[in-house]
Amino acid sequence: MSTRDIADDLVTMWKAGQFHESGVKYWAEDVVSVEAMEGPMRTVTGKTAVNGKSEWWANAHEVHGAEVEGPYVNGDQFVIRLKMDVTVKESGARRQLDEMCLYTVKSGKIAEESFFYDS
Amino acid sequence: MSTRDIADDLVTMWKAGQFHESGVKYWAEDVVSVEAMEGPMRTVTGKTAVNGKSEWWANAHEVHGAEVEGPYVNGDQFVIRLKMDVTVKESGARRQLDEMCLYTVKSGKIAEESFFYDS
């Protein structure tokens, strides 16, 4: 699959609420996931670990709604803009997330995902 | 200046219509500019060449309005979302541009800029 094919499929899956499932489908075995934070959790490497992070996130949040824009493609990379209305289960806080998700594709798999937040 | 400082300044300058000026202020001498296209113009390297590309763009388009969102920061990178209402002077065509602009900062300068388009 081309970068555009994967980008289009991710957008389709996200619009259907399949955020975690899209990762499972496309993460490379040695995928790198980069958060916009400092510290040891900034970079998570490997499909098993990234899958764990994704499952943690899904279990820790209730998603009330999401708005997906894109994909925006350039070469082997693409950006999807994701706005989410969520409740953080532990605190009960309602939050409006606004993030840019940058993906790098190699050999038909997601080699890197990097999340940029508005602030 | 930190990555966030530069990101915030670019957003401020863009909101004031200073697109080209923001590049002149922050491009590194060996800046790389990457367009979402194939062919020899995909990558332009060096401040002089990137400045030339930017001046060409500014002269070839009439900007009627722009909407700037961000910055979205992650480590030494940030994304700005730019929507522009322009007329291509040569053809007279009115176009609504929607792009994600990804910047990589090194030593307080823009080391790379990469433009992702919606399609």
gemmi code that builds the backbone of each chain (N, CA, C; Angstrom):
import gemmi

chains = {
    "A": [
        ("MET", (0.839, -1.194, 0.000), (0.000, 0.000, 0.000), (0.876, 1.246, 0.000)),
        ("SER", (0.398, 2.252, -0.675), (1.135, 3.509, -0.721), (0.884, 4.310, 0.553)),
        ("THR", (1.716, 5.339, 0.739), (1.500, 6.232, 1.875), (0.092, 6.818, 1.832)),
        ("ARG", (-0.337, 7.212, 0.635), (-1.686, 7.799, 0.518), (-2.765, 6.787, 0.874)),
        ("ASP", (-2.599, 5.531, 0.422), (-3.588, 4.493, 0.751), (-3.732, 4.344, 2.267)),
        ("ILE", (-2.588, 4.280, 2.938), (-2.618, 4.104, 4.400), (-3.223, 5.336, 5.066)),
        ("ALA", (-2.841, 6.517, 4.579), (-3.383, 7.760, 5.136), (-4.899, 7.795, 4.986)),
        ("ASP", (-5.381, 7.461, 3.796), (-6.832, 7.466, 3.559), (-7.532, 6.444, 4.453)),
        ("ASP", (-6.916, 5.273, 4.606), (-7.539, 4.229, 5.430), (-7.582, 4.652, 6.895)),
        ("LEU", (-6.512, 5.275, 7.388), (-6.534, 5.747, 8.772), (-7.663, 6.753, 8.990)),
        ("VAL", (-7.819, 7.678, 8.058), (-8.884, 8.679, 8.204), (-10.252, 7.992, 8.213)),
        ("THR", (-10.433, 7.024, 7.317), (-11.705, 6.290, 7.272), (-11.962, 5.561, 8.590)),
        ("MET", (-10.928, 4.890, 9.096), (-11.082, 4.129, 10.341), (-11.333, 5.062, 11.522)),
        ("TRP", (-10.616, 6.178, 11.566), (-10.797, 7.124, 12.673), (-12.213, 7.697, 12.658)),
        ("LYS", (-12.721, 7.982, 11.452), (-14.087, 8.528, 11.373), (-15.107, 7.504, 11.855)),
        ("ALA", (-14.726, 6.228, 11.829), (-15.580, 5.160, 12.355), (-15.249, 4.845, 13.816)),
        ("GLY", (-14.367, 5.662, 14.422), (-14.031, 5.465, 15.834), (-12.971, 4.403, 16.087)),
        ("GLN", (-12.362, 3.886, 15.017), (-11.390, 2.791, 15.162), (-9.964, 3.330, 15.284)),
        ("PHE", (-9.708, 4.043, 16.382), (-8.390, 4.649, 16.567), (-7.341, 3.574, 16.883)),
        ("HIS", (-7.615, 2.807, 17.915), (-6.666, 1.757, 18.301), (-6.511, 0.715, 17.188)),
        ("GLU", (-7.618, 0.328, 16.596), (-7.592, -0.700, 15.550), (-6.715, -0.283, 14.363)),
        ("SER", (-6.698, 1.021, 14.053), (-5.886, 1.485, 12.917), (-4.401, 1.306, 13.204)),
        ("GLY", (-4.023, 1.480, 14.464), (-2.634, 1.237, 14.836), (-2.278, -0.238, 14.722)),
        ("VAL", (-3.125, -1.066, 15.271), (-2.888, -2.511, 15.209), (-2.701, -2.958, 13.759)),
        ("LYS", (-3.475, -2.344, 12.865), (-3.419, -2.728, 11.445), (-2.115, -2.305, 10.780)),
        ("TYR", (-1.551, -1.176, 11.192), (-0.451, -0.602, 10.405), (0.873, -0.386, 11.146)),
        ("TRP", (0.926, -0.525, 12.475), (2.208, -0.320, 13.143), (3.252, -1.325, 12.650)),
        ("ALA", (4.433, -0.832, 12.340), (5.563, -1.717, 12.045), (6.030, -2.367, 13.346)),
        ("GLU", (6.740, -3.472, 13.232), (7.229, -4.159, 14.440), (8.122, -3.241, 15.274)),
        ("ASP", (8.881, -2.365, 14.595), (9.809, -1.478, 15.308), (9.306, -0.027, 15.321)),
        ("VAL", (7.981, 0.140, 15.286), (7.384, 1.479, 15.280), (7.874, 2.303, 16.475)),
        ("VAL", (8.034, 3.607, 16.235), (8.394, 4.561, 17.286), (7.236, 5.537, 17.453)),
        ("SER", (6.793, 5.726, 18.680), (5.686, 6.625, 18.989), (6.197, 7.745, 19.880)),
        ("VAL", (6.009, 8.991, 19.447), (6.620, 10.141, 20.127), (5.545, 11.090, 20.633)),
        ("GLU", (5.516, 11.307, 21.946), (4.576, 12.244, 22.540), (5.227, 13.614, 22.717)),
        ("ALA", (4.373, 14.633, 22.814), (4.870, 15.999, 23.028), (5.097, 16.243, 24.508)),
        ("MET", (6.027, 15.526, 25.088), (6.348, 15.696, 26.503), (7.815, 15.330, 26.707)),
        ("GLU", (8.348, 15.749, 27.853), (9.695, 15.336, 28.220), (9.594, 14.084, 29.082)),
        ("GLY", (10.719, 13.435, 29.321), (10.749, 12.302, 30.239), (10.776, 10.969, 29.540)),
        ("PRO", (10.795, 9.899, 30.353), (11.003, 8.553, 29.805), (9.868, 8.063, 28.907)),
        ("MET", (8.662, 8.639, 29.043), (7.555, 8.183, 28.205), (7.466, 8.939, 26.886)),
        ("ARG", (8.411, 9.875, 26.683), (8.361, 10.651, 25.443), (8.364, 9.742, 24.214)),
        ("THR", (9.270, 8.763, 24.210), (9.393, 7.868, 23.063), (9.116, 6.429, 23.504)),
        ("VAL", (8.204, 5.783, 22.818), (7.895, 4.377, 23.066), (8.203, 3.628, 21.776)),
        ("THR", (8.951, 2.522, 21.895), (9.435, 1.819, 20.709), (8.959, 0.372, 20.686)),
        ("GLY", (8.530, -0.059, 19.511), (8.131, -1.446, 19.324), (6.621, -1.609, 19.361)),
        ("LYS", (6.104, -2.485, 18.503), (4.656, -2.635, 18.349), (3.969, -3.039, 19.652)),
        ("THR", (4.606, -3.917, 20.431), (3.993, -4.370, 21.676), (3.833, -3.218, 22.665)),
        ("ALA", (4.890, -2.412, 22.811), (4.846, -1.296, 23.753), (3.885, -0.203, 23.287)),
        ("VAL", (3.899, 0.090, 21.985), (3.012, 1.138, 21.458), (1.558, 0.679, 21.563)),
        ("ASN", (1.328, -0.595, 21.314), (-0.016, -1.155, 21.485), (-0.469, -0.989, 22.938)),
        ("GLY", (0.440, -1.226, 23.872), (0.113, -1.063, 25.290), (-0.232, 0.374, 25.629)),
        ("LYS", (0.529, 1.315, 25.088), (0.246, 2.734, 25.337), (-1.129, 3.101, 24.788)),
        ("SER", (-1.409, 2.615, 23.600), (-2.682, 2.915, 22.952), (-3.855, 2.324, 23.735)),
        ("GLU", (-3.682, 1.090, 24.214), (-4.752, 0.463, 25.017), (-4.947, 1.214, 26.323)),
        ("TRP", (-3.830, 1.635, 26.951), (-3.940, 2.424, 28.176), (-4.762, 3.678, 27.922)),
        ("TRP", (-4.433, 4.384, 26.809), (-5.140, 5.628, 26.507), (-6.632, 5.358, 26.320)),
        ("ALA", (-6.945, 4.336, 25.536), (-8.355, 4.029, 25.244), (-9.126, 3.699, 26.521)),
        ("ASN", (-8.480, 3.001, 27.444), (-9.153, 2.621, 28.685), (-9.269, 3.786, 29.666)),
        ("ALA", (-8.364, 4.759, 29.538), (-8.321, 5.872, 30.491), (-9.243, 7.021, 30.101)),
        ("HIS", (-9.798, 6.974, 28.886), (-10.613, 8.082, 28.395), (-11.957, 7.577, 27.863)),
        ("GLU", (-12.976, 8.390, 28.087), (-14.249, 8.161, 27.411), (-14.341, 9.185, 26.276)),
        ("VAL", (-14.536, 8.715, 25.070), (-14.593, 9.604, 23.904), (-16.048, 9.928, 23.573)),
        ("HIS", (-16.374, 11.217, 23.660), (-17.751, 11.640, 23.373), (-17.937, 12.009, 21.904)),
        ("GLY", (-16.864, 12.459, 21.276), (-16.959, 12.842, 19.879), (-15.577, 13.131, 19.319)),
        ("ALA", (-15.447, 13.022, 18.019), (-14.155, 13.296, 17.389), (-14.380, 13.936, 16.027)),
        ("GLU", (-13.452, 14.805, 15.662), (-13.485, 15.461, 14.352), (-12.138, 15.189, 13.688)),
        ("VAL", (-12.187, 14.632, 12.488), (-10.969, 14.200, 11.797), (-10.819, 15.019, 10.514)),
        ("GLU", (-9.643, 15.611, 10.299), (-9.378, 16.367, 9.067), (-8.128, 15.831, 8.391)),
        ("GLY", (-8.195, 15.679, 7.094), (-7.057, 15.209, 6.321), (-7.421, 13.981, 5.527)),
        ("PRO", (-6.446, 13.231, 5.069), (-5.024, 13.378, 5.381), (-4.348, 14.460, 4.542)),
        ("TYR", (-3.257, 14.966, 5.090), (-2.365, 15.896, 4.410), (-1.072, 15.118, 4.152)),
        ("VAL", (-0.778, 14.859, 2.873), (0.302, 13.935, 2.513), (1.491, 14.693, 1.928)),
        ("ASN", (2.693, 14.246, 2.265), (3.920, 14.743, 1.629), (4.925, 13.595, 1.615)),
        ("GLY", (5.149, 13.026, 0.447), (6.124, 11.941, 0.322), (5.724, 10.742, 1.158)),
        ("ASP", (6.625, 10.296, 2.032), (6.331, 9.131, 2.877), (5.750, 9.536, 4.229)),
        ("GLN", (5.313, 10.797, 4.325), (4.722, 11.266, 5.576), (3.316, 11.816, 5.352)),
        ("PHE", (2.515, 11.790, 6.392), (1.222, 12.480, 6.322), (0.823, 12.969, 7.706)),
        ("VAL", (-0.077, 13.971, 7.696), (-0.618, 14.559, 8.918), (-2.130, 14.353, 8.929)),
        ("ILE", (-2.672, 13.995, 10.077), (-4.118, 14.012, 10.299), (-4.371, 14.921, 11.489)),
        ("ARG", (-5.368, 15.788, 11.355), (-5.736, 16.652, 12.464), (-6.911, 15.995, 13.191)),
        ("LEU", (-6.776, 15.879, 14.507), (-7.780, 15.190, 15.313), (-8.209, 16.077, 16.468)),
        ("LYS", (-9.492, 16.387, 16.493), (-10.061, 17.073, 17.652), (-10.952, 16.069, 18.377)),
        ("MET", (-10.805, 15.990, 19.694), (-11.554, 14.998, 20.464), (-12.168, 15.639, 21.696)),
        ("ASP", (-13.372, 15.226, 21.964), (-14.090, 15.624, 23.174), (-14.080, 14.402, 24.085)),
        ("VAL", (-13.319, 14.477, 25.185), (-13.134, 13.292, 26.026), (-13.352, 13.609, 27.503)),
        ("THR", (-13.632, 12.567, 28.254), (-13.572, 12.646, 29.708), (-12.430, 11.757, 30.185)),
        ("VAL", (-11.543, 12.340, 30.995), (-10.477, 11.571, 31.628), (-11.123, 10.815, 32.786)),
        ("LYS", (-11.151, 9.473, 32.679), (-11.942, 8.690, 33.638), (-11.473, 8.888, 35.078)),
        ("GLU", (-10.168, 8.951, 35.295), (-9.650, 9.012, 36.665), (-10.091, 10.278, 37.390)),
        ("SER", (-10.032, 11.403, 36.685), (-10.349, 12.682, 37.321), (-11.778, 13.140, 37.056)),
        ("GLY", (-12.379, 12.578, 36.015), (-13.705, 13.030, 35.626), (-13.694, 14.315, 34.818)),
        ("ALA", (-12.497, 14.821, 34.503), (-12.375, 16.093, 33.790), (-12.744, 15.925, 32.314)),
        ("ARG", (-13.533, 16.853, 31.816), (-13.881, 16.894, 30.397), (-12.826, 17.737, 29.687)),
        ("ARG", (-12.270, 17.218, 28.596), (-11.218, 17.947, 27.892), (-11.467, 17.957, 26.399)),
        ("GLN", (-11.131, 19.075, 25.778), (-11.205, 19.213, 24.329), (-9.784, 19.098, 23.787)),
        ("LEU", (-9.467, 17.982, 23.168), (-8.126, 17.777, 22.628), (-8.062, 18.290, 21.188)),
        ("ASP", (-6.927, 18.837, 20.837), (-6.706, 19.316, 19.466), (-5.265, 18.963, 19.122)),
        ("GLU", (-5.083, 17.992, 18.240), (-3.725, 17.548, 17.975), (-3.485, 17.285, 16.485)),
        ("MET", (-2.229, 17.431, 16.127), (-1.763, 17.063, 14.798), (-0.979, 15.762, 14.941)),
        ("CYS", (-1.347, 14.780, 14.136), (-0.737, 13.452, 14.215), (0.097, 13.261, 12.947)),
        ("LEU", (1.426, 13.176, 13.125), (2.355, 13.058, 11.996), (2.822, 11.607, 11.883)),
        ("TYR", (2.625, 11.017, 10.718), (3.002, 9.624, 10.481), (4.091, 9.520, 9.420)),
        ("THR", (5.021, 8.605, 9.639), (6.043, 8.281, 8.651), (5.881, 6.815, 8.271)),
        ("VAL", (5.759, 6.560, 6.965), (5.497, 5.215, 6.453), (6.759, 4.636, 5.824)),
        ("LYS", (7.036, 3.370, 6.148), (8.109, 2.641, 5.461), (7.605, 1.240, 5.147)),
        ("SER", (7.776, 0.819, 3.906), (7.389, -0.536, 3.492), (5.950, -0.855, 3.870)),
        ("GLY", (5.055, 0.111, 3.686), (3.635, -0.156, 3.893), (3.196, -0.241, 5.337)),
        ("LYS", (4.062, 0.167, 6.263), (3.717, 0.148, 7.688), (4.054, 1.501, 8.309)),
        ("ILE", (3.433, 1.789, 9.457), (3.754, 3.010, 10.191), (5.073, 2.801, 10.930)),
        ("ALA", (6.103, 3.536, 10.498), (7.419, 3.446, 11.137), (7.511, 4.395, 12.321)),
        ("GLU", (6.808, 5.541, 12.222), (6.830, 6.508, 13.326), (5.522, 7.272, 13.374)),
        ("GLU", (5.065, 7.540, 14.579), (3.911, 8.416, 14.801), (4.327, 9.428, 15.843)),
        ("SER", (3.929, 10.688, 15.614), (4.369, 11.768, 16.493), (3.188, 12.713, 16.688)),
        ("PHE", (2.896, 13.041, 17.939), (1.678, 13.793, 18.259), (2.016, 15.198, 18.734)),
        ("PHE", (1.409, 16.185, 18.059), (1.655, 17.599, 18.340), (0.364, 18.192, 18.899)),
        ("TYR", (0.481, 18.912, 20.036), (-0.705, 19.473, 20.659), (-0.741, 20.981, 20.541)),
        ("ASP", (-1.960, 21.475, 20.467), (-2.195, 22.917, 20.495), (-2.026, 23.388, 21.940)),
        ("SER", (-1.578, 24.583, 22.097), (-1.423, 25.113, 23.455), (-1.341, 26.621, 23.394)),
    ],
    "B": [
        ("MET", (16.630, 31.230, 21.092), (15.171, 31.084, 21.221), (14.802, 29.603, 21.194)),
        ("SER", (13.810, 29.262, 21.968), (13.356, 27.874, 22.000), (12.473, 27.582, 20.782)),
        ("THR", (12.230, 26.303, 20.560), (11.321, 25.911, 19.482), (9.961, 26.575, 19.664)),
        ("ARG", (9.491, 26.587, 20.914), (8.171, 27.214, 21.160), (8.198, 28.702, 20.863)),
        ("ASP", (9.286, 29.387, 21.242), (9.390, 30.826, 20.969), (9.284, 31.090, 19.465)),
        ("ILE", (10.022, 30.304, 18.694), (10.007, 30.502, 17.241), (8.630, 30.173, 16.674)),
        ("ALA", (8.036, 29.087, 17.174), (6.696, 28.692, 16.713), (5.691, 29.805, 16.983)),
        ("ASP", (5.727, 30.330, 18.205), (4.786, 31.402, 18.557), (5.024, 32.641, 17.697)),
        ("ASP", (6.296, 32.959, 17.437), (6.592, 34.153, 16.634), (6.129, 33.964, 15.193)),
        ("LEU", (6.316, 32.773, 14.645), (5.834, 32.529, 13.284), (4.317, 32.718, 13.193)),
        ("VAL", (3.598, 32.187, 14.171), (2.134, 32.331, 14.155), (1.753, 33.806, 14.232)),
        ("THR", (2.437, 34.544, 15.113), (2.151, 35.981, 15.230), (2.421, 36.703, 13.912)),
        ("MET", (3.577, 36.391, 13.293), (3.935, 37.061, 12.039), (2.957, 36.675, 10.917)),
        ("TRP", (2.592, 35.400, 10.862), (1.667, 34.958, 9.805), (0.312, 35.636, 9.956)),
        ("LYS", (-0.129, 35.786, 11.218), (-1.429, 36.446, 11.435), (-1.381, 37.901, 10.996)),
        ("ALA", (-0.161, 38.453, 10.935), (0.026, 39.824, 10.447), (0.354, 39.841, 8.951)),
        ("GLY", (0.272, 38.659, 8.305), (0.529, 38.600, 6.864), (1.991, 38.515, 6.486)),
        ("GLN", (2.874, 38.363, 7.485), (4.327, 38.359, 7.215), (4.844, 36.935, 6.991)),
        ("PHE", (4.379, 36.318, 5.921), (4.775, 34.933, 5.640), (6.242, 34.878, 5.199)),
        ("HIS", (6.558, 35.616, 4.168), (7.929, 35.614, 3.654), (8.912, 36.148, 4.710)),
        ("GLU", (8.513, 37.217, 5.381), (9.390, 37.839, 6.375), (9.759, 36.857, 7.504)),
        ("SER", (8.815, 35.975, 7.853), (9.097, 35.020, 8.941), (10.182, 34.041, 8.515)),
        ("GLY", (10.199, 33.684, 7.234), (11.257, 32.821, 6.736), (12.605, 33.513, 6.765)),
        ("VAL", (12.620, 34.725, 6.264), (13.872, 35.495, 6.245), (14.451, 35.592, 7.656)),
        ("LYS", (13.569, 35.737, 8.641), (14.004, 35.901, 10.038), (14.599, 34.617, 10.609)),
        ("TYR", (14.083, 33.456, 10.184), (14.431, 32.214, 10.893), (15.084, 31.117, 10.054)),
        ("TRP", (15.113, 31.209, 8.725), (15.747, 30.141, 7.960), (17.231, 30.001, 8.326)),
        ("ALA", (17.661, 28.772, 8.553), (19.094, 28.503, 8.719), (19.776, 28.639, 7.355)),
        ("GLU", (21.083, 28.837, 7.357), (21.816, 28.974, 6.093), (21.644, 27.733, 5.222)),
        ("ASP", (21.548, 26.561, 5.861), (21.425, 25.301, 5.105), (20.007, 24.721, 5.199)),
        ("VAL", (19.016, 25.606, 5.345), (17.619, 25.166, 5.455), (17.210, 24.294, 4.257)),
        ("VAL", (16.369, 23.310, 4.545), (15.795, 22.452, 3.494), (14.288, 22.682, 3.475)),
        ("SER", (13.746, 22.932, 2.283), (12.319, 23.181, 2.108), (11.744, 22.092, 1.211)),
        ("VAL", (10.722, 21.393, 1.712), (10.204, 20.203, 1.023), (8.741, 20.406, 0.651)),
        ("GLU", (8.456, 20.329, -0.642), (7.071, 20.444, -1.122), (6.459, 19.059, -1.315)),
        ("ALA", (5.138, 19.029, -1.290), (4.413, 17.773, -1.489), (4.246, 17.502, -2.977)),
        ("MET", (5.355, 17.301, -3.660), (5.319, 17.008, -5.095), (6.520, 16.151, -5.448)),
        ("GLU", (6.457, 15.518, -6.587), (7.623, 14.798, -7.088), (8.430, 15.731, -7.979)),
        ("GLY", (9.629, 15.322, -8.353), (10.415, 16.079, -9.318), (11.499, 16.920, -8.672)),
        ("PRO", (12.238, 17.649, -9.503), (13.436, 18.353, -9.030), (13.138, 19.495, -8.066)),
        ("MET", (11.915, 20.027, -8.086), (11.587, 21.128, -7.172), (11.066, 20.636, -5.827)),
        ("ARG", (11.020, 19.307, -5.662), (10.504, 18.773, -4.384), (11.304, 19.321, -3.197)),
        ("THR", (12.626, 19.286, -3.319), (13.484, 19.743, -2.227), (14.341, 20.909, -2.693)),
        ("VAL", (14.285, 21.997, -1.955), (15.122, 23.165, -2.229), (15.994, 23.382, -0.998)),
        ("THR", (17.295, 23.547, -1.219), (18.247, 23.601, -0.108), (19.024, 24.918, -0.095)),
        ("GLY", (19.165, 25.482, 1.079), (19.965, 26.700, 1.259), (19.084, 27.931, 1.339)),
        ("LYS", (19.482, 28.863, 2.212), (18.651, 30.032, 2.479), (18.393, 30.863, 1.220)),
        ("THR", (19.406, 31.002, 0.367), (19.231, 31.809, -0.848), (18.185, 31.201, -1.767)),
        ("ALA", (18.256, 29.882, -1.965), (17.308, 29.216, -2.865), (15.901, 29.193, -2.277)),
        ("VAL", (15.799, 28.940, -0.979), (14.484, 28.890, -0.337), (13.863, 30.289, -0.329)),
        ("ASN", (14.687, 31.298, -0.109), (14.216, 32.683, -0.195), (13.670, 32.972, -1.594)),
        ("GLY", (14.365, 32.480, -2.604), (13.915, 32.672, -3.987), (12.578, 31.992, -4.248)),
        ("LYS", (12.425, 30.781, -3.740), (11.151, 30.065, -3.903), (10.020, 30.822, -3.220)),
        ("SER", (10.307, 31.328, -2.038), (9.286, 32.051, -1.279), (8.892, 33.352, -1.978)),
        ("GLU", (9.897, 34.060, -2.507), (9.595, 35.300, -3.245), (8.795, 35.006, -4.503)),
        ("TRP", (9.163, 33.916, -5.210), (8.394, 33.528, -6.385), (6.937, 33.299, -6.003)),
        ("TRP", (6.718, 32.546, -4.916), (5.344, 32.235, -4.505), (4.579, 33.524, -4.203)),
        ("ALA", (5.194, 34.402, -3.432), (4.533, 35.642, -3.031), (4.164, 36.496, -4.246)),
        ("ASN", (5.049, 36.515, -5.254), (4.785, 37.315, -6.443), (3.755, 36.674, -7.370)),
        ("ALA", (3.618, 35.341, -7.283), (2.732, 34.617, -8.197), (1.298, 34.531, -7.685)),
        ("HIS", (1.073, 34.939, -6.436), (-0.249, 34.793, -5.838), (-0.712, 36.101, -5.204)),
        ("GLU", (-2.008, 36.337, -5.314), (-2.622, 37.413, -4.536), (-3.355, 36.766, -3.369)),
        ("VAL", (-3.015, 37.178, -2.155), (-3.625, 36.589, -0.957), (-4.792, 37.461, -0.506)),
        ("HIS", (-5.989, 36.845, -0.499), (-7.184, 37.593, -0.079), (-7.448, 37.441, 1.412)),
        ("GLY", (-7.027, 36.313, 1.949), (-7.252, 36.082, 3.373), (-6.523, 34.832, 3.812)),
        ("ALA", (-6.247, 34.740, 5.108), (-5.553, 33.568, 5.640), (-6.076, 33.270, 7.043)),
        ("GLU", (-6.090, 31.982, 7.353), (-6.488, 31.534, 8.690), (-5.347, 30.683, 9.225)),
        ("VAL", (-4.851, 31.034, 10.402), (-3.672, 30.382, 10.972), (-4.077, 29.679, 12.270)),
        ("GLU", (-3.728, 28.396, 12.398), (-4.014, 27.655, 13.632), (-2.731, 27.045, 14.178)),
        ("GLY", (-2.569, 27.149, 15.489), (-1.413, 26.570, 16.131), (-0.653, 27.619, 16.913)),
        ("PRO", (0.595, 27.378, 17.252), (1.383, 26.230, 16.823), (1.098, 24.973, 17.657)),
        ("TYR", (1.391, 23.830, 17.027), (1.331, 22.524, 17.659), (2.788, 22.058, 17.779)),
        ("VAL", (3.270, 21.967, 19.020), (4.708, 21.756, 19.236), (4.973, 20.342, 19.749)),
        ("ASN", (6.065, 19.752, 19.302), (6.555, 18.477, 19.849), (8.074, 18.473, 19.728)),
        ("GLY", (8.756, 18.632, 20.867), (10.224, 18.607, 20.867), (10.781, 19.734, 20.014)),
        ("ASP", (11.623, 19.391, 19.047), (12.235, 20.411, 18.185), (11.433, 20.625, 16.897)),
        ("GLN", (10.201, 20.134, 16.888), (9.352, 20.311, 15.705), (8.041, 20.996, 16.089)),
        ("PHE", (7.434, 21.646, 15.106), (6.078, 22.167, 15.321), (5.335, 22.200, 13.994)),
        ("VAL", (3.996, 22.212, 14.127), (3.087, 22.273, 12.976), (2.253, 23.546, 13.092)),
        ("ILE", (2.076, 24.235, 11.972), (1.100, 25.321, 11.880), (0.140, 24.962, 10.745)),
        ("ARG", (-1.149, 25.117, 11.015), (-2.140, 24.872, 9.966), (-2.478, 26.213, 9.316)),
        ("LEU", (-2.411, 26.240, 7.996), (-2.615, 27.471, 7.243), (-3.667, 27.261, 6.162)),
        ("LYS", (-4.737, 28.021, 6.244), (-5.719, 28.039, 5.168), (-5.617, 29.402, 4.492)),
        ("MET", (-5.565, 29.381, 3.170), (-5.388, 30.624, 2.423), (-6.372, 30.705, 1.266)),
        ("ASP", (-6.878, 31.895, 1.095), (-7.747, 32.207, -0.037), (-6.902, 33.045, -0.999)),
        ("VAL", (-6.544, 32.470, -2.155), (-5.612, 33.146, -3.059), (-6.115, 33.156, -4.507)),
        ("THR", (-5.587, 34.078, -5.271), (-5.733, 34.043, -6.721), (-4.353, 33.796, -7.321)),
        ("VAL", (-4.279, 32.781, -8.190), (-3.061, 32.519, -8.940), (-3.013, 33.551, -10.069)),
        ("LYS", (-2.024, 34.443, -10.011), (-2.037, 35.597, -10.918), (-1.994, 35.185, -12.385)),
        ("GLU", (-1.189, 34.161, -12.698), (-1.006, 33.785, -14.110), (-2.308, 33.313, -14.743)),
        ("SER", (-3.065, 32.481, -14.008), (-4.295, 31.902, -14.568), (-5.542, 32.667, -14.167)),
        ("GLY", (-5.427, 33.453, -13.114), (-6.604, 34.124, -12.589), (-7.482, 33.233, -11.731)),
        ("ALA", (-7.053, 31.985, -11.496), (-7.872, 31.041, -10.744), (-7.861, 31.360, -9.250)),
        ("ARG", (-9.032, 31.325, -8.654), (-9.171, 31.497, -7.205), (-9.053, 30.127, -6.554)),
        ("ARG", (-8.204, 30.021, -5.555), (-8.002, 28.723, -4.907), (-8.048, 28.842, -3.383)),
        ("GLN", (-8.626, 27.821, -2.763), (-8.644, 27.732, -1.297), (-7.580, 26.717, -0.890)),
        ("LEU", (-6.483, 27.198, -0.344), (-5.403, 26.307, 0.070), (-5.623, 25.872, 1.522)),
        ("ASP", (-5.266, 24.642, 1.799), (-5.361, 24.109, 3.164), (-4.123, 23.253, 3.362)),
        ("GLU", (-3.207, 23.719, 4.201), (-1.955, 22.979, 4.335), (-1.472, 22.928, 5.784)),
        ("MET", (-0.731, 21.866, 6.054), (-0.045, 21.714, 7.328), (1.434, 21.981, 7.062)),
        ("CYS", (2.004, 22.881, 7.855), (3.393, 23.296, 7.673), (4.188, 22.743, 8.860)),
        ("LEU", (5.107, 21.828, 8.560), (5.907, 21.166, 9.607), (7.308, 21.765, 9.622)),
        ("TYR", (7.727, 22.246, 10.786), (9.044, 22.880, 10.927), (9.923, 22.088, 11.885)),
        ("THR", (11.195, 22.005, 11.550), (12.196, 21.419, 12.438), (13.223, 22.496, 12.769)),
        ("VAL", (13.448, 22.697, 14.066), (14.334, 23.763, 14.545), (15.648, 23.173, 15.040)),
        ("LYS", (16.742, 23.820, 14.654), (18.049, 23.471, 15.213), (18.791, 24.759, 15.511)),
        ("SER", (19.335, 24.860, 16.719), (20.136, 26.027, 17.118), (19.396, 27.339, 16.855)),
        ("GLY", (18.104, 27.367, 17.146), (17.343, 28.603, 17.056), (17.006, 29.046, 15.653)),
        ("LYS", (17.186, 28.154, 14.670), (16.848, 28.482, 13.287), (15.997, 27.365, 12.679)),
        ("ILE", (15.288, 27.689, 11.609), (14.517, 26.676, 10.892), (15.470, 25.857, 10.037)),
        ("ALA", (15.630, 24.567, 10.418), (16.506, 23.674, 9.655), (15.750, 23.024, 8.503)),
        ("GLU", (14.461, 22.784, 8.706), (13.652, 22.178, 7.644), (12.218, 22.669, 7.750)),
        ("GLU", (11.604, 22.876, 6.582), (10.175, 23.175, 6.501), (9.591, 22.225, 5.462)),
        ("SER", (8.410, 21.677, 5.763), (7.809, 20.679, 4.891), (6.312, 20.944, 4.840)),
        ("PHE", (5.766, 20.986, 3.627), (4.382, 21.424, 3.451), (3.503, 20.264, 3.002)),
        ("PHE", (2.428, 20.037, 3.758), (1.505, 18.933, 3.522), (0.166, 19.522, 3.091)),
        ("TYR", (-0.380, 19.016, 1.989), (-1.638, 19.559, 1.480), (-2.791, 18.588, 1.650)),
        ("ASP", (-3.958, 19.169, 1.869), (-5.189, 18.390, 1.896), (-5.558, 18.032, 0.456)),
        ("SER", (-6.187, 16.895, 0.303), (-6.594, 16.483, -1.056), (-7.679, 15.434, -0.949)),
    ],
}
model = gemmi.Model(1)
for chain_id, residues in chains.items():
    chain = gemmi.Chain(chain_id)
    for i, (resn, *xyz) in enumerate(residues, 1):
        res = gemmi.Residue()
        res.name, res.seqid = resn, gemmi.SeqId(i, " ")
        for name, pos in zip(("N", "CA", "C"), xyz):
            atom = gemmi.Atom()
            atom.name, atom.element = name, gemmi.Element(name[0])
            atom.pos, atom.b_iso = gemmi.Position(*pos), 0.0
            res.add_atom(atom)
        chain.add_residue(res)
    model.add_chain(chain)
structure = gemmi.Structure()
structure.add_model(model)
structure.setup_entities()
